[in-house]
């Protein structure tokens, strides 16, 4: 899998110079109806030649060619990636590059192009990566392995070939939300009402206000714009108001969701989905209310330690965290790629505040109250209990079956993808310029 995306990784992680001085451009490969230019290859070789294993004039064009096979399949399957999804990656990547370069001006100078073109090329790279990833996921989504296959695969492997599992923990959490004053809530609502009025009377644009003031970092840079969504995709209160809008560009009343307070502007309706913009504002919590919340949790912690009730009952009856209170407070780790759910976390997978607290705790110990930012961006107070710690170890089928199952599934998926590429080569027009095909390719089917 890593080999397939070496070029994408290069383009996304590097401060790649796009200067083509001293490069005589020419088409060196054609895959389907897509050309691979010498300048594309030279650009990547100049920046990453020392990290490429093998002849860069063989490795780089082959990986570009592989990506074009995936992109062609995306067209056939009508797979699309929304611009807003791509933009989130682009802005983060450009911000990182600006920091590394020292300024926007220095980045433009280094890459020998204006910021608009840097953004355009970065956008294209990320979009191709996301499309490629989605095609792979679609191709391998039905691949499953049985327990017998897992046991057979690892049966005869030497111990030092088994995956090494870092220390993992299981954690219970009990969360309380600090009180927010009525005055603060009214201040936020009045602020949003004022902005809505300015948009409705035409004195300013919703997008400009969202860029300046929205606290939804994922959409603020796009003027608050959300991609098309269904009613079930959003917080119920937010969705009810958004779907009640009938006139594009008119701004909604203020609506409260679990993320904070919003105003919403309808952009378009398409079947059972709509496209909208929003501005999110969260009320500020004053220090006195945070201190009161921490004191309340300290009292709860003492009651649990004195045996008045268990942590499980406290999490179920007292916690404000709806994600864990029905699970006795046990935190659940949902893997991003596989969507697999487990109660085990490596330390780096926990929220930073929780990890720093749990790191020095003993099994069964309950922490002192602390503050953290939850996944909805709100400041909350919490106590945690270390339910279990699994020391770092070599994986075993009995103790780490799900992890080993994932290893075998990934192996089968990779074998499937490699066979898919070989079959795709047979049915795709490929032309390689003379002198560029004398390579020991990973997939020899390019030369016909």
C-alpha positions as CSV (number, residue, x, y, z in Angstrom):
1,X,0.0,0.0,0.0
2,X,2.8,2.5,0.9
3,X,4.5,1.8,-2.4
4,X,1.5,2.7,-4.4
5,X,1.3,6.2,-2.9
6,X,4.9,7.2,-2.7
7,X,4.4,10.1,-5.2
8,X,1.3,11.4,-3.5
9,X,3.2,11.4,-0.2
10,X,6.0,13.3,-1.9
11,X,3.7,16.0,-3.2
12,X,1.8,16.4,0.0
13,X,4.6,16.4,2.5
14,X,7.3,18.3,0.7
15,X,8.0,22.0,0.0
16,X,8.1,21.1,-3.7
17,X,9.6,23.7,-6.0
18,X,7.8,24.0,-9.3
19,X,10.5,25.9,-11.1
20,X,11.1,24.3,-14.5
21,X,14.3,26.2,-15.3
22,X,16.7,24.1,-17.4
23,X,14.0,21.4,-18.0
24,X,13.1,20.7,-21.6
25,X,9.5,19.5,-21.3
26,X,8.2,16.5,-23.2
27,X,5.6,13.8,-22.9
28,X,7.4,10.6,-21.7
29,X,4.5,8.4,-20.8
30,X,0.8,8.3,-21.9
31,X,-1.6,6.2,-19.8
32,X,-5.1,6.1,-21.3
33,X,-5.5,9.6,-22.5
34,X,-3.4,11.1,-19.7
35,X,0.1,12.4,-20.3
36,X,3.0,12.2,-17.9
37,X,5.5,15.0,-18.5
38,X,9.2,15.0,-18.0
39,X,8.8,18.1,-15.9
40,X,6.5,16.3,-13.5
41,X,9.2,13.6,-13.0
42,X,12.1,16.0,-12.8
43,X,10.3,18.2,-10.2
44,X,9.8,15.2,-7.9
45,X,13.3,13.8,-8.5
46,X,14.9,17.2,-7.7
47,X,13.2,17.4,-4.4
48,X,13.1,13.7,-3.3
49,X,15.7,11.9,-5.3
50,X,17.7,10.8,-2.3
51,X,14.7,9.2,-0.7
52,X,13.5,7.2,-3.7
53,X,14.6,3.6,-3.7
54,X,15.6,2.6,-7.2
55,X,16.0,4.5,-10.5
56,X,13.8,7.7,-10.1
57,X,13.2,7.7,-13.9
58,X,11.6,4.3,-13.4
59,X,10.0,4.6,-10.0
60,X,8.4,8.0,-10.3
61,X,6.6,7.6,-13.7
62,X,5.4,4.2,-12.7
63,X,3.8,5.5,-9.5
64,X,2.2,8.4,-11.5
65,X,0.9,5.8,-14.0
66,X,-0.6,3.7,-11.2
67,X,-2.4,6.8,-9.8
68,X,-3.8,7.5,-13.2
69,X,-5.3,4.0,-13.3
70,X,-7.1,4.7,-10.1
71,X,-8.3,8.1,-11.2
72,X,-9.7,6.6,-14.4
73,X,-11.6,4.0,-12.3
74,X,-13.0,6.9,-10.2
75,X,-14.4,8.4,-13.4
76,X,-15.9,5.0,-14.4
77,X,-17.5,4.6,-11.0
78,X,-18.7,8.3,-10.8
79,X,-16.7,8.7,-7.5
80,X,-16.4,12.3,-6.5
81,X,-14.8,14.2,-3.7
82,X,-16.3,17.5,-2.6
83,X,-14.3,20.6,-2.9
84,X,-15.0,21.5,0.7
85,X,-13.5,18.2,1.9
86,X,-10.3,18.8,-0.2
87,X,-10.0,22.4,0.9
88,X,-9.7,21.4,4.6
89,X,-6.5,19.5,3.7
90,X,-5.2,22.1,1.3
91,X,-5.4,25.0,3.8
92,X,-3.7,23.0,6.6
93,X,-0.9,21.9,4.2
94,X,-0.4,25.5,2.9
95,X,-0.3,26.9,6.4
96,X,2.3,24.3,7.3
97,X,4.4,25.2,4.3
98,X,4.2,28.9,5.0
99,X,5.5,28.3,8.5
100,X,8.4,26.2,7.2
101,X,9.3,28.8,4.5
102,X,9.0,31.7,6.9
103,X,6.3,33.7,5.0
104,X,3.9,33.5,2.1
105,X,6.3,35.7,0.0
106,X,9.2,33.3,0.7
107,X,7.1,30.3,-0.2
108,X,6.1,31.9,-3.5
109,X,9.8,32.7,-4.1
110,X,10.9,29.1,-3.3
111,X,8.2,27.5,-5.5
112,X,8.5,30.2,-8.2
113,X,4.8,30.7,-8.5
114,X,2.1,32.9,-7.0
115,X,0.0,31.7,-4.0
116,X,-3.0,31.2,-6.2
117,X,-1.1,28.6,-8.3
118,X,0.4,27.0,-5.3
119,X,-3.1,26.5,-3.9
120,X,-4.4,25.2,-7.2
121,X,-1.6,22.5,-7.5
122,X,-1.9,21.5,-3.9
123,X,-5.7,21.2,-4.3
124,X,-5.1,18.9,-7.3
125,X,-2.7,16.7,-5.4
126,X,-5.0,16.2,-2.5
127,X,-8.0,15.6,-4.6
128,X,-6.2,12.9,-6.6
129,X,-5.0,11.3,-3.3
130,X,-8.5,11.3,-1.8
131,X,-10.0,9.9,-5.1
132,X,-7.4,7.2,-5.2
133,X,-8.0,6.2,-1.6
134,X,-11.8,6.0,-2.2
135,X,-11.3,3.8,-5.2
136,X,-9.1,1.5,-3.2
137,X,-11.7,1.4,-0.4
138,X,-14.4,0.5,-2.9
139,X,-12.4,-2.2,-4.5
140,X,-11.5,-3.9,-1.2
141,X,-14.6,-3.2,0.9
142,X,-15.9,-6.8,0.7
143,X,-12.7,-8.5,1.6
144,X,-13.0,-10.5,4.8
145,X,-10.9,-13.1,6.5
146,X,-12.0,-16.0,8.8
147,X,-10.5,-16.9,12.2
148,X,-9.1,-20.0,10.6
149,X,-7.2,-17.8,8.0
150,X,-5.8,-15.6,10.7
151,X,-4.6,-18.6,12.7
152,X,-3.1,-20.2,9.6
153,X,-1.3,-17.1,8.6
154,X,0.5,-16.5,11.9
155,X,0.9,-20.2,13.0
156,X,4.4,-20.7,11.6
157,X,5.7,-17.1,11.8
158,X,8.7,-16.6,14.2
159,X,7.9,-14.5,17.2
160,X,10.0,-11.6,16.1
161,X,7.9,-11.4,12.9
162,X,4.7,-10.8,14.8
163,X,3.4,-7.2,15.1
164,X,4.6,-5.3,18.1
165,X,1.7,-3.8,20.1
166,X,2.6,-0.6,22.0
167,X,1.2,-0.1,25.5
168,X,-2.6,0.2,25.4
169,X,-5.1,1.4,28.0
170,X,-8.8,1.2,28.7
171,X,-10.3,4.4,30.3
172,X,-13.6,5.4,31.8
173,X,-14.5,9.0,31.9
174,X,-17.1,11.1,33.7
175,X,-17.8,14.6,32.3
176,X,-19.5,17.6,33.6
177,X,-20.3,20.8,31.6
178,X,-19.5,24.1,33.4
179,X,-22.5,26.3,33.8
180,X,-22.9,29.0,31.2
181,X,-24.6,32.2,32.3
182,X,-27.8,33.4,30.8
183,X,-26.2,36.7,30.0
184,X,-23.4,35.0,28.0
185,X,-25.9,32.9,26.0
186,X,-27.9,36.1,25.3
187,X,-24.8,37.9,24.2
188,X,-24.0,35.2,21.7
189,X,-27.5,35.1,20.4
190,X,-27.6,38.9,20.0
191,X,-24.3,38.8,18.1
192,X,-25.6,36.2,15.7
193,X,-29.0,38.0,15.2
194,X,-27.0,41.2,14.4
195,X,-25.0,39.4,11.7
196,X,-28.1,37.8,10.3
197,X,-29.8,41.2,10.0
198,X,-26.7,42.6,8.2
199,X,-26.8,39.8,5.7
200,X,-30.5,39.9,5.1
201,X,-30.5,43.7,4.5
202,X,-27.5,43.4,2.1
203,X,-24.9,45.3,4.0
204,X,-22.4,42.4,4.2
205,X,-22.0,38.8,2.9
206,X,-22.6,35.7,5.0
207,X,-19.3,34.2,3.7
208,X,-17.2,37.2,4.8
209,X,-18.7,37.0,8.3
210,X,-18.1,33.3,8.5
211,X,-14.5,33.7,7.5
212,X,-13.9,36.3,10.2
213,X,-16.0,35.0,13.1
214,X,-17.2,31.3,12.7
215,X,-15.6,29.0,15.3
216,X,-16.1,26.0,13.0
217,X,-12.5,25.7,11.8
218,X,-13.4,23.1,9.2
219,X,-15.7,25.5,7.3
220,X,-14.8,29.0,8.3
221,X,-12.1,29.2,5.5
222,X,-14.7,28.3,2.9
223,X,-17.1,31.0,4.1
224,X,-19.0,28.6,6.4
225,X,-20.0,26.4,3.4
226,X,-21.0,22.8,4.1
227,X,-21.2,20.2,1.4
228,X,-24.6,18.7,0.5
229,X,-26.0,16.9,3.5
230,X,-29.1,14.9,4.4
231,X,-31.2,15.5,7.5
232,X,-29.7,12.5,9.3
233,X,-26.2,13.7,8.8
234,X,-26.5,16.6,11.2
235,X,-27.4,17.5,14.7
236,X,-31.2,17.2,14.8
237,X,-31.8,20.8,16.0
238,X,-29.4,22.1,13.3
239,X,-31.0,19.9,10.6
240,X,-34.6,20.9,11.5
241,X,-33.9,24.6,11.0
242,X,-31.6,24.1,7.9
243,X,-34.3,22.0,6.1
244,X,-37.0,24.5,7.0
245,X,-35.3,27.1,4.9
246,X,-37.0,27.7,1.5
247,X,-35.4,30.8,0.2
248,X,-31.7,30.7,-0.9
249,X,-29.5,33.4,0.7
250,X,-32.0,34.2,3.5
251,X,-30.5,33.6,7.0
252,X,-32.2,31.5,9.6
253,X,-33.1,32.3,13.2
254,X,-30.5,31.4,15.8
255,X,-30.4,27.7,16.5
256,X,-28.7,25.8,19.4
257,X,-27.0,22.5,18.7
258,X,-24.6,20.4,20.8
259,X,-21.7,22.3,19.2
260,X,-23.0,25.8,20.1
261,X,-25.2,28.4,18.5
262,X,-25.6,28.9,14.7
263,X,-27.1,30.9,12.0
264,X,-27.7,29.1,8.7
265,X,-28.0,30.3,5.1
266,X,-29.5,28.0,2.4
267,X,-27.5,27.7,-0.8
268,X,-29.3,25.0,-2.8
269,X,-31.6,22.0,-2.5
270,X,-30.9,18.8,-4.5
271,X,-33.4,16.0,-3.8
272,X,-33.3,15.0,-0.1
273,X,-30.1,16.9,0.4
274,X,-29.3,20.6,0.9
275,X,-26.2,22.8,0.7
276,X,-25.8,25.5,3.2
277,X,-23.5,27.9,5.0
278,X,-23.3,28.4,8.8
279,X,-21.6,30.5,11.4
280,X,-20.9,28.8,14.7
281,X,-20.3,30.7,18.0
282,X,-19.7,29.0,21.4
283,X,-20.4,30.8,24.6
284,X,-17.4,31.6,26.8
285,X,-17.2,30.0,30.2
286,X,-15.9,32.1,33.1
287,X,-13.3,30.8,35.5
288,X,-15.7,30.8,38.5
289,X,-18.0,28.4,36.8
290,X,-15.1,26.2,35.7
291,X,-13.9,26.2,39.4
292,X,-17.4,25.3,40.6
293,X,-17.6,22.4,38.1
294,X,-14.2,21.1,39.2
295,X,-15.3,21.3,42.8
296,X,-18.4,19.4,42.0
297,X,-16.4,16.6,40.3
298,X,-14.0,16.5,43.2
299,X,-17.0,15.8,45.5
300,X,-18.2,13.1,43.1
301,X,-14.8,11.5,43.0
302,X,-14.7,11.4,46.8
303,X,-18.1,9.7,47.0
304,X,-16.9,7.0,44.5
305,X,-13.7,6.4,46.5
306,X,-15.8,6.1,49.7
307,X,-18.0,3.5,48.1
308,X,-21.2,5.5,48.0
309,X,-21.6,4.5,44.4
310,X,-19.4,3.1,41.6
311,X,-17.7,4.9,38.8
312,X,-19.9,3.0,36.4
313,X,-23.1,4.2,38.0
314,X,-21.7,7.8,38.3
315,X,-20.9,7.8,34.6
316,X,-24.3,6.5,33.7
317,X,-26.3,8.8,36.0
318,X,-24.2,12.0,36.3
319,X,-22.0,12.3,33.2
320,X,-22.9,14.9,30.6
321,X,-21.0,13.0,27.9
322,X,-23.7,11.2,25.8
323,X,-21.0,9.3,23.9
324,X,-19.9,7.3,27.0
325,X,-22.6,7.5,29.7
326,X,-24.6,4.6,28.2
327,X,-21.4,2.5,28.2
328,X,-20.5,2.9,31.9
329,X,-18.2,5.7,30.9
330,X,-15.9,3.5,28.9
331,X,-14.2,5.5,26.1
332,X,-14.4,3.9,22.6
333,X,-11.7,4.2,20.0
334,X,-13.1,4.3,16.4
335,X,-10.3,3.7,13.9
336,X,-10.4,6.3,11.1
337,X,-9.6,4.0,8.2
338,X,-11.5,0.8,9.1
339,X,-14.2,2.2,11.4
340,X,-13.4,-0.6,13.8
341,X,-14.4,0.1,17.3
342,X,-12.4,-1.0,20.3
343,X,-12.1,0.1,24.0
344,X,-8.3,-0.1,23.7
345,X,-6.2,3.1,23.0
346,X,-2.6,3.6,22.4
347,X,-1.5,6.7,24.4
348,X,-1.3,8.8,21.2
349,X,-4.8,8.0,20.3
350,X,-6.3,9.5,23.5
351,X,-7.2,13.1,23.7
352,X,-4.0,14.9,24.9
353,X,-5.4,16.0,28.2
354,X,-6.6,12.4,29.0
355,X,-3.3,10.9,27.9
356,X,-1.2,13.1,30.2
357,X,-3.4,12.2,33.2
358,X,-3.6,8.5,32.5
359,X,0.1,8.0,31.8
360,X,1.1,7.9,35.5
361,X,-2.1,6.3,36.9
362,X,-2.4,2.8,38.4
363,X,-5.1,0.4,37.3
364,X,-8.3,1.2,39.2
365,X,-7.1,4.7,40.2
366,X,-9.4,7.7,39.8
367,X,-7.9,11.0,38.7
368,X,-8.2,14.5,40.1
369,X,-10.7,16.7,38.2
370,X,-9.2,18.4,35.1
371,X,-10.4,20.5,32.2
372,X,-10.3,19.5,28.5
373,X,-11.7,20.4,25.1
374,X,-14.1,17.7,23.9
375,X,-14.5,16.7,20.3
376,X,-17.3,19.2,19.8
377,X,-14.9,22.0,20.7
378,X,-16.4,22.8,24.1
379,X,-14.5,23.2,27.4
380,X,-15.6,20.6,29.8
381,X,-14.5,19.2,33.2
382,X,-13.8,15.5,33.8
383,X,-12.4,12.8,35.9
384,X,-11.1,9.5,34.5
385,X,-10.5,6.0,35.9
386,X,-7.8,3.7,34.5
387,X,-9.7,0.5,33.9
388,X,-6.9,-1.5,32.4
389,X,-3.4,-1.2,31.0
390,X,-2.0,-3.7,28.6
391,X,1.8,-3.6,28.5
392,X,3.6,-3.5,25.2
393,X,4.0,-7.0,23.7
394,X,4.3,-9.1,20.6
395,X,0.8,-9.8,19.3
396,X,-0.8,-13.2,19.9
397,X,-3.9,-14.7,18.3
398,X,-5.6,-15.2,21.6
399,X,-5.0,-11.7,23.0
400,X,-4.9,-9.5,19.9
401,X,-7.1,-11.3,17.4
402,X,-8.7,-8.1,15.9
403,X,-5.3,-6.5,15.3
404,X,-3.9,-9.7,13.6
405,X,-7.2,-10.0,11.6
406,X,-6.6,-6.5,10.4
407,X,-3.0,-7.4,9.3
408,X,-4.3,-10.4,7.3
409,X,-7.2,-8.3,5.7
410,X,-4.7,-5.6,4.7
411,X,-2.4,-8.3,3.1
412,X,-5.3,-9.8,1.2
413,X,-6.5,-6.3,0.1
414,X,-3.0,-5.4,-1.1
415,X,-2.8,-8.7,-3.1
416,X,-6.2,-7.9,-4.6
417,X,-5.1,-4.3,-5.5
418,X,-1.9,-5.6,-7.1
419,X,-3.9,-8.1,-9.2
420,X,-6.3,-5.3,-10.1
421,X,-3.5,-3.1,-11.3
422,X,-2.1,-5.9,-13.5
423,X,-5.5,-6.6,-15.0
424,X,-6.1,-2.8,-15.5
425,X,-2.8,-2.6,-17.4
426,X,-4.0,-5.1,-19.9
427,X,-7.0,-3.0,-20.9
428,X,-5.3,0.4,-20.8
429,X,-3.5,2.1,-23.6
430,X,0.1,2.8,-22.5
431,X,2.8,4.4,-24.5
432,X,6.3,5.0,-23.1
433,X,8.8,7.2,-24.9
434,X,11.9,5.3,-26.2
435,X,14.6,5.1,-23.5
436,X,12.0,5.4,-20.6
437,X,10.8,1.8,-20.6
438,X,14.1,0.0,-19.9
439,X,13.3,-0.5,-16.2
440,X,12.7,-3.3,-13.7
441,X,9.1,-2.2,-13.1
442,X,7.1,-3.3,-10.1
443,X,4.3,-4.1,-12.6
444,X,6.0,-5.3,-15.8
445,X,2.8,-5.0,-17.9
446,X,3.5,-1.4,-18.8
447,X,5.7,-2.5,-21.7
448,X,3.6,-4.3,-24.3
